[in-house]
Amino acid sequence: MARFEAIDGDITSLVVDAIVNAANTSLLGGGGVDGAIHRAAGPELLAACRRLDGCATGDAKATPGFRLPAKWIFHAVGPIWMGGDHHEDDLLASCYRRCLELARDHEAKSVGFPAISTGVYGFPSARAAGIAFATAQREAELKGVEVVKFVCFDKKTLSIYDDLLQSLDSQGG
């Protein structure tokens, strides 16, 4: 069974096989997690992303980690929150599923996820965490992933994930 953790920290320093970048459709860098990952990985990441020719919302593409401790970066494009009536939930779940498929394809046994779409894209944090956790719980073991770390950018998000993990523990999972 896959192990799930919620941590407060810097995803760019996480020692796992792969980290997930909350990217935009261009994959050419941006603010928040995306900008931090591009800065930490070095200019080779931008060159690699240029060759990927962008990425659709709900999908993910892989690059090497370059200067990061992680061997791989999975660039996932989450949806912009538009009130919940534009398939945002399905698109967000697809991001997590696609990243776990990439983990299988790249033999990544441990993956670190940020809270995709909850920053400037405005997806409600608790709703996003529920989708992220449910998708990872359903898919991780099927894809050969042994450890999933949810890297939270603030105490509020960490608290949401801690509550989800406590619920799993109380169910004997």
Buried (B, 14 or more C-beta within 10 A) or exposed (E): EBEBBBBBEEBBEBEBBBBBBBBBEBBBBBEBBBEBBBEBBEEEBBEBBEEBEBBEBBBBBBBBBBEBBBBBBBBBBBBBBEEEEEBBBEBBBBBBBBBBBBBBEBEBBBBBBBBBBBBEBBBEBBBBBBBBBEBBBEBBBEBBBBBBBBBBBEEEBBBBBBBBBEEEEEEEE
